Amino acid sequence: MEQRTASTADRRTGADRTRSGRTGRPDGAVVPLPDAIDVRRRIPRTDHLLRDPRLAAAVDRLGAGAVKAAVRAAQERARAGTVSPEQVAETAFALLRDSASGLCPVINATGVLLHTNLGRAPLSAAARQAVQEAAGPTDVELDLATGARARRGRSALAALRARVPRAGAVHVVNNGAAALLLAATALAAGKEIVVSRGELVEIGDGFRLPDLLVSTGARLREVGTTNRTTAADHAAVLGPDTAFVLKVHPSNFRVTGFTRSAGTAELAALGVPVVVDIGSGLLAPHPALPEEPDADTELRAGASLVTASGDKLLGGPQCGLLLGDRDLVHALARHPLARALRVDKLTLAALEATLTGPPTPTARALTADLAELRARADRIAASLVADGVDARAVACAATVGGGGAPGVTLPSVAVSLPEPYAVALRTGPVPVVGRLESGRCLLDLRAVPDQDDERLTGAVRAARPAVAGQPAVEGRA
């Protein structure tokens, strides 16, 4: 009798073809059809795909593991029939991330200049370049002239001191909370910190200032009430166990009405050290934020020490700033805890470039011209309308955010889109984060640099199919 395979019989009669697209045999085995076998044989091998110039270049950028994973995923799609064998290399390339980091760059169109969830202050071009240059070996703790060890980050500290000449000395730690932690540990462990009840704030993500201070071994002596505290309230509890008086700027809320708080000058007159946590990192008065405390003003008023964040209104990297009395700051810098809280060379490089370089994106956003914002929004909206997008330029209000200037709004202009664009833009190849207001998705331009207008417009165009319920075109942005 003639011996025939299932595939041969299938080609001759078609009688054994099953509903699933496979052939049936009397023994119950299922054999793939020859067309499926042919497709699988045409799928390029991994070693062949890795020789593709695009994927080979990606190995140097992302690592062999990430590229091989993308190749395997693309091959599986070809086996499943969702892409053709000829599209495997292109598909693998499209699946690759732009960076070896899991962090995804976004366009901040929320209207919140210092959005904590988006990393607060964006670095200037000068700071980004400084970080890149500092990524290799540097003279961070070496005097190249003598070959001897040098003070860590001396040029960054000199730049900070130059911006706040009233400070006798300066020091930098890894964030604003760390600055206050170091001060409390070094100055008040086993002693009392006198603080107003109205300034015992929560600093974000569930962390509360009193918990932070007590963790250092200090005792809190609360005075006054939530809405009213005077210098006399502080004076009444001072004694031999008093380490310092703490004044905290309640940077993410405002108490209005029947209120009173003791000023720095009043507290300094009490004869004990005064530590002022200004929070937002403003080094000098700013015309757009007349009520925001700044380091220079507080030091002139008699503060012994000012603590602040570097990634807020200063517009720099995440770090904590300590500015004040020379001997006091030097003592803090030599405390054992200072070693655990020190910043790395990348932060020092970014901080120095922020202090000495051109205006930061945060500074530019604060002083953005309203007429220019309107012109940009009009151009973007007109371009999108020409492509069939329901877009319009609308007036709106932006905020500082990041625990700075509570209650202050900044006039701004946004591109208004239908509400479904919010999700489509946030999850697109170039993520754009806007805000929802009155049933519309607003893309506030105050925190968007003008050089990103084209990218933002392109992101809206790319999001249109998803909003219309059409399948998105797969590929790289």
Order of alpha helices (4+ residues) and beta strands (2+ residues): alpha-beta-beta-alpha-alpha-alpha-alpha-alpha-beta-alpha-alpha-beta-alpha-beta-beta-beta-alpha-beta-alpha-beta-alpha-beta-alpha-beta-beta-alpha-alpha-alpha-alpha-alpha-beta-beta-alpha-beta-beta-beta-alpha
